[in-house]
């Protein structure tokens, strides 16, 4: 492929790993400098002679030791595309033309936005669906002439064809352009001013999307711009089309000049430095807009399109109140926040730094008094999570460790902001979890590192140590306001059963949090338009303006928000992630089959406009419909229900089905 916009796994991983290599080189240079200057701390941390923490700087709990088991990090196992190969013709078909690509990022994105899909490498099988997305490219190098001809005829026969990186094969006229021009000098694209597919994308941040930030002077990902496009959905900053569209009777053809799987992988793996403009507290729906566009195309093309909602119980916004307890006074103040949340029927998540060592950062507060406060948080019904032991800025550079680290022998010591001794990734995870579990009576499953320091090996280390949910990234760094699934080593080809819930609003930016309530409520309102997620991070080092902010925020979003802890929402999201949706049309209507391997309460689904829940023929109890949204009180196993065309009253108004129960 030309122009440097290729999608092979080797080039993708090279691109994703490039900056990591730079970090390692810089790290080695820094180590050399420290050694020259006499900074032997890092040498101690890597040597056979651990730094001995003075006894007066270490809190020992008599009779407490552990964990006793050995943690083994599972080996990397590439995820096979066939994992996503099942499903009926009502789903979006992904025709995978090159398995050595970032298809897994695309799959995770479609799962997040709730579009049912199946992946196939068989053109004939793909074209049995009404809507087909060809990824990562259309070219004579990956498809033969017969396959290309079949794709060309598909929209003419009424199907919808979405081509990502249409590079050849004689289909230019089908997709409505003259030439595909590769470049790494495109930084922005702008959506068309008026098009029904884009009707819900009204915010300025939704209308102009980034490929890179020009001022950063970093190499941006390669794109293909389509020349002489007749009615493009989006244009790059150089005037070429980023997304084309052509009508072929009832059929449609769309060409997309951005490798969506690669773009999604950059955001989900926190490797999109050249794309990130703000760290947090801002609306940045870059990935969400692309996913919403695909969802819009699918719902327009497929009469049987039934999609999964992103918020429990039919609400429009998910909210998690989270607290990083990493300061001496914070653990006492945390109880005050918890008492307020308890009074509101809200379960907050308290990420506890297990600080049993006095060091550069702070005094000891995970001691006899601290664990009493910990027990009080648990008694109030709050979720507890780990915030590491060392709370080190260089957590992302810690060695993996042995998997045998245990209290009290594990003694990480933070010597300065950039130097931590005796520390390991597994030690931080397994020992903090052991102690919080031991003193709280909970089995914690949620994790957030100090300073949001994000090691490449964190996903599989979390899995190995019993964590299921992470809140390690920020939404702006991830370029999404939706949860997503993590991958091994934060790369592209092996998924891990751990989910990320990125931080949306945090309290360390100026002006102070208490002065930012209007902006926070405005941001929440924007996210509620498409079922987004708001994770609020408040350090309980003070009460006053921060507690006032929390109270104001809860009251402001209460009418449309669902509140839950990271663990509560995480379990819901993980169960939703497994739900399969298939739809069959017959003379009576559309029969929807839902398959939920794990129990999920409050699942929301969106049905096609003009269809309503039949009063009989459902094996799902308690279904409720409000407009196009159905809410399922409880679901596990395989169940079906029937949709029929909505009846019309004489004046043409649709019959309301609000509150209908089957």
N, C-alpha and C positions, 0 to 999 in steps of 0.2 A: 504494500500500500504506500501511497505517496504522501509527501507533505508532513510526515511525522505525526499523523493522527491515528496510528495503528492501535490495535486492541489485543495483541497476543499477551498471554499471561506473563511471559518473560519480560516484555517491555513494560507492562503494567506494574509488575512487582518491582522492576528496576526504578520506575518513576516513584512509586510509593516509598521505596526504601532509600532513595537517594539522600533525602534530608537526614534520615537516621544515620547514614554513613558519615555525613558531615558532623553530626552531633558526636559520634564516637571519636572522630579525628580531633574535634575541638576538645573533647573530654581528655584525650591522651595528652594534648598539648598543655591543658590546665594541670594535669597530674605532674607533668615534667616540671612546670613552673613551681608548683607547690613543693616538690622535692628539693628544688634548688633553693627555695626560700625557707626550707626547714619545716614545711607543713606536712608532717609525717602522719597526720590523722588518717588520710586515705590509704596510706600504706598499711597501717594497723588494721583497717577494716578488711583488707584483702589478704592479710597474712595469717599464719597459724597461731599468732600470739594475739588473742583478742584484748581489747582495752578493758581493764578491770574497773568497773564502776565502784566508787567508794561506798561502803556499807551505809553511810548516813544519807546517801543519795538514792537509795533503793528501798522501796517498801515491800516487805515480805508478808504474805498472808500465811500464818502458820497452818501446816497440814495441806496446803493447796499446791498441787503440781499437775502439769499436763499441758497439752493432750498427750496421751500415751501412744496413740496410733501413729503410723507413718503415713505421710501424705505423698502420693505418687501422682505427678502431673500426667494426664493421658497423652499418648503420642498424637501427633497431627494426622488426621484421616480426612483426605479431601472429600467434600460433599459431592455426590454424584447428581448430575442433572436429572437422572431418573427418579430421584427422591421426589421430584415435583412433576412426575410424568402422568399422574392419574387425573381422571375427571371427565365430565360429560362435555358435550358440544356447546353448552351454554356458557362455558368459561372463555376467557380471553386465551387464545392460543399463542404461545411463544415458540416461534420456529427458530431453533438455535442453529445457526449456520457455522459456528465455531465454538466448540466447548472450551477452548483455551482462551477464555475471555472473562469479563466481569459479570457474567450472567447471575451470579449469586447476589450481588448488590441489587440488581434489578428485581430478583425474586423477593428479597427482603423488603424492598420498597413497596412492591405491590401488596405484600402481606400487611405492611403497616397501614396503607391507605384502604385496605379491605377489598381489593379487586380479586375475585377468584380466577385462577389461571392454571394452565398446565403447560409443561414444556415438552416439546417433541423435536426430533431431528428429521422427521418424515414430512415432506411437503404435502403429500396427499392427505395425511392425517390432520395436519394443521388446517388445510383448506376445507375440512369438514365443519369447521367452526365459522361463525358469522364474522368474527373480528380476529385478525391475525397480526401479531407484532413480530417482525423479523429482526433478530438480533444475533450478533453485533453488526452485521453488514449484509448488504445485497451486492453481489459481485460475481462475475464469471469464475472467480478463483474458488468460490465456496459453493456455487450452485451450477448445475449443468444446464444446457440450453432448454431441455424439456421442463425442468423445474422453474427456470426463469419465465418461460412462456406461460406456465400454469399460474404463476404469481401475476403476470401481466393481465390475464383474463379474469382473475378473481374479482377485482372491483367492478369490472364491466358486467359481471353477473350479479351484482348487488351486494358483494361483500365489502368489508372495510379492511384495508391493508395499510399497516403502519410500518414503514421501513426506517430503521436506524442506520445511518451512514450508507446511503444508496450511492454506490461508487461505480457501478457498471452493470453490464448485463443487458443493455438496451432498453431499460425501463424508464429512461428520463422523461419521455412523453407521458407515460402513465402517471408519474409523480409530478409532472408539470414544471420541469426546469430544463435548462440547456446543458449546464455543466456543474459538476461538484468540484469546488476549489478548496484545497487544504490550506490551513494556516494555523500558526500559533500566535498570531497578533490580534486576535479578536478578544475583547474584554467584556462586552455587554451584548445583550439582545433585548429587543423591545417587542411586546405583544401587539398584535393588530388592534386598532382603536375600537372596532366593533365587530364581534362575531359571537353567535350564540354559544359556541363551545367555551368562550372565555367570559361569559356573562357574570360568573361569580368572582372573577379576579378583578377587583375594583380598586384595591389599595395601590398606591404608587410603588411600594416595594414588591407587589405582585405583578406589576406591569413591566418592570425592567429587571432582568435577571443578570447575574454576573457569571462570567467565565473566569475572570481574574480581576485583580485590583492593579490598575496600571501603575499607580504610585509606588507599589512594592518592588517593582523591577525584578519580579520573579517570573520564570518561564511558566506559561499557562498551558493547559491541556490543548491538544490539537482538536480542531473542529473542521467541519466541511460546510462551506457556504454555497448555496445553490443560486446560480445566476438565472436571470430572466424568468423568475417565478411569477405566475400570473396573480394569484391571490394568496400570498403567504400569511400564515398565522403569526409568524414572528420574523423579525429581521435582525441580523447582526449589526454592529456599529459600523461596518464597512459597506453596508447596503445590501449585501447578499442575504438570501433567505435562510433563516435558521430552521424554520418549519414550513413546509409547503402543504397545500391542500388542493385537491382536484376532485370535482364531482364527476362521476361516471354514471349518470342516471341515478338510481338509488344507492349505488356504491360510492365509496370514497377511497382516496389514496392520500397518505400523508408521508412526507419524507422529513426525517429529523437529522440535523447535522451535528448533533452532540451525542457522544457515547454515554448514554444515560446510566448504564451499569457502572461505568468507570467513575462518573460524577457522583453517583450515590455512594460508591465505595469510598471515595475521598472523604465525604462528609461523615459517613458512619464509622470510619476508621480514624477520624481526627487527623487526616493527612492532607488537608486542603489549605495549607498556609497561604497560598497565592489567591485564594478565594475569600478568605475571612476578612471582613471589614471591622466588626465589633466583637468584643469578647462575650458580653452578656447584656441583659436588661433592654434589648432592642428586638424589634420584629424583623426576622430574617427568614423568610419562608422559601429560600431558593430551591431546595429539594422538594418541598411540599407542593410548589406550583407545578413542577414537572409531573408529579404523581397525580395531582388533581386534574391536569390536562389529560393524562392517559385514562383516568377514571371517566372523565367527561366524554371522551371519544368512545370508550367502551359502552357506556350507558346509552349513548346516542345510537350506536351501531347495533346493539344486541337487545332485542325486545325482551329477552329473558334475563336481563342483567339484574341480579340481586347481589348487593354488596354488603359487607360488614361495617358497622359503625365503629367509631374509635373511642366512644365514651360510654360507660355503663348506664343502664336504666334510662335511656333516651335523653339524657342531659347533653348539653352542647359543649361543655368544657370539663376537663379533668384537672383537679387541683390537689397537689401534695404540699403540705406544710412540713418543711424539714429544718433541722437545727444541727449545726456542727458544734459539739460540746468539746472545745479544745483550749479552755482557759480556766484558771483556778476558780474564779467566781461563777463561771458559766454553768457548772453542774447544779449549783443551788438555784440560780435564776431559771434553769430549765424547768424546774418543778412548777414555777409560777406560770410559765407558758403552757405547760401540760395541764395545769388546773383550769386555765381559760379554755383550752381546746376540749377538755372533758366536758365543760359546761355547755359547749356548743355542739356536742355530739360528733366531734371531729377527732380522728386518730392521727396524731403527728408522728413523724419519724425522727428519732434522736440518735445521730451518729456520734458515738462516744469515743473520744481518744482515751485509750487505756494507759493512762500516764502514771506508771508506778516508778518512774525514774526522774530525778531532778537533773536538768541539763540546760543547755543554751536557751531552749524555748521557754521553759516555765518551771514552776515548782511541781511537786507531786500533788495530784488531786484524785487519782484512782487509788484510794486508801480506804481505811475502815469507814470513815465518814462519807467518802465519795460513793462507796457501794451501797450505803443506806439511801442516798439520794437516787442511785440507780434503781434500787428496789422500789422506791416510791414512784418513779416514772412507770415502771412495769405495773405497779398496783393501780395506777391511774388509767391503765389500758393503752399506754403509748407503745409504739413499736421501737425497739432498740436496734441499732446497727453499729457496724464498726467504722471508726475513723482513724484506724491504725494505732500504733503505739508510739512511734517516733514522730509522726506528723512532720515528715521531712520534705523539703523542697526537691531533694534529689531522690525521692522514692522511685522515680522512673529509671534511675540508674542502679538500683539495688541488684545484687546478684540474686538468682532464683532461690538459692538455699538448698538445704538437704532434705527438707520435709520431716525432719526430726526435732525441729526447734520446739522448746517447751518452757513454760514458766516453772521455776524461777531462773533457769540457766540462760534463757534468752534475755539479753540485756543490751538492747540498742541504745546508743548514746549519741545525741545530736551535739556536735562540737561547735558548729557554726551553721549559718544558713546553707552552706554548700558542702558541708562535711558531716557525714553520719557514720558512726563506727558500729561494728558488730551486727549490722542489720541485714536482713534478707527479705525478699518479697514474700516467700512462704511463711517466714517467721512473723511478719506483721499481720498476715491474714489469719493463720491458724491459732496463734497465741491470743490475739485480741478476741477472736470468736470464742475460744475456750473460756476465757475469763468472764466475758459478758454473759455467755450462756450459764456459767457456773453461778454467778451472783444474782442473776435476774430471773432464772427459771424459764427464760425463753430459749428458743433455738433460732438464732438470728440468721437472716438470709440476705440482708441488704448491706451494701458497702459504699463508702465514699472516702477517697484518700485525702490526706492533708494537702492543701493548696491545689487540689484537683490534679495532682501529678499522676500521669497516665502511662505506666510502663507498657511496652509492646506486648509483653507476655501476660498482662493482667487477665484477659478473658479466660484463658485456660487455667490460670492459677486460682481464680475465683471458683471456677467449676470444681477444681480438685479439692478445695477446702470447704465446700458446702455452701457457698454463696450462690444465689440465683439472680440477684438484681443489683445493678450498679447505677450510681448517679455520680459519675466521674467526669463527664464532659459538660460543656455548656451548650445550650441550644444554638447559640450564634456560631460557635466553633464547629458544631455538627451540621449547620445549615438547615436544620429541621426543628420543628416544634411538635414532632411525633416521636414515640418510642421506636426503638429498632433493636434487632438482634445482633449480638457481637460475633466476631470471627476470630479464629486462632491467630495469634500474633498480630491482630489488627491488620490482616491482609485480606485476600480476595477469594480464597478457594475452599475454606473449611469453616463451617458454622459451629458455634458453641451455644449450648442451651443456657445462655445468660443474656438478659435483656438490659438495655441501657435506657435510663430515664433522665435526659439531660436537664441541667439547671437553667431555668428561664430568668428568674429574678433573684439577685443577691444583694447583700447589704454593705459591701465594702466600697462601692463606687460613690463618688460625690455628685450631687449633694446628698446629705444623709438620708437614710431610708425613709424616715418619717416625713420628709419633704417631697417624696416621690410617689405618693399614693395615687394622684390623678393619672400620672404616666403609666403606672402599673395597671390600673383599671382599664385604661385605654388599650394597652397591650393585650390584656385578657379578653377584652371585647373583640379585638381583631382575630384572636385565636379561636374564639367561640364560633366564628362563622363557618369553620370547617372541622370542628371537633378536635381542636388542638389540646396540648398539655401544658400546664403551668406548674413547674416545680419551683417553690419559693425556698430560698436558703437564707435563714436568719441565724446569726451567731448570738446566743443568749448571754453575751458578755455584759449587756446592759438591758434594762427594761424600758423605761420611758418611751422614746420615740419609736423604737422597734416594736414593742408590744402594741403601741397605738396603731402602727402601720398594719400589723397582723389583724387586729380587730376591724379596722376599716376595710381591709381587703376582703376578709371573710364576709362582712355585711354587703360589700359592693358586688360580689360575684355570686352570692348565695342563690339568687333566683334562678340561675341557669347552670350552676356548677355542681359536679359530683366531687365530694371530698373523700380522700382516703390516704392511708399510709403508702409508702413505697412497696411494702410487702403485700398489702391488700390489692392495690392496683396492679402490682407485678404478677400476682397469682391470676388475677382476672385476665391480664394481657397475655400471659403464657398460655392459658386455657383457650382464649380467643384465637391465638396464633395457630392452634391445632384444628380449628373448626373448618369443615369443608362444606361448600355450598354448591349444589347442582339443581338445575331447573329443567323440567320437561314440559312441553306444551302439548295439549290434546284438546279435544272438542269441548271439554268442561272448563278449561282454563289452564293455569300453570301450576304444576305441582312442584313445590320446593322441598328438597331433601337437605336437612341439616345433619351433619355428623360431628359430634363433639366427643372426642376420646376422654376428656377430663370434664368434670362438672364445672359449669360456668353459669353464674347468676347475673341477670340483667343484660344479657347479650342484646345488642341492638342491630337491626338489619334494615337496609333501605331497599324498598321494592320499586318496580317501575311505576311511573306516574299513570294514574287512571286504573289502577288495579287495587282491589280490596280483599281483605281476608274473608274467605267463605265461612258461613256459620256452621258448617259441618265438614267432615273429612279431614280433621286435624288430629294428629297424635301428640301435639304439644299443648299442654295445659296452660291456661292463663295468658295466652297471647293477647297483647294490646296493640292497637293501631292508632297512630296519630298522624294524619296525612300520609306521607310515604314511609314513615318510620314505624317499624314493628319492634316491640320489646318482648323478650322471652324471659319470664321470671326465673326459670331454672331449666337447664338443659344438660343432658348427658346421654350418650349413645346416638342412635340414628332415628330421626323423627321426620315426619312430613306434614306439610299443610298445603292447602289449596288457595290460590288466588284466582279471582274471577273479575271480569271487566266491571268497573264501577258503574252502578246504575245511575241514570240521570232522571231528575225530576223534570216536569214539563217546561219550566222556565230555563232549563239548561244548566242549572247549578248541580254540582256533584253532591251526592248524598254523603254526609259526614259519617266517618267510622270511628271518630274519637271515642276512646274508652271501650270499644267493642272487645268482648272477651269470647274466646273459643273454648 
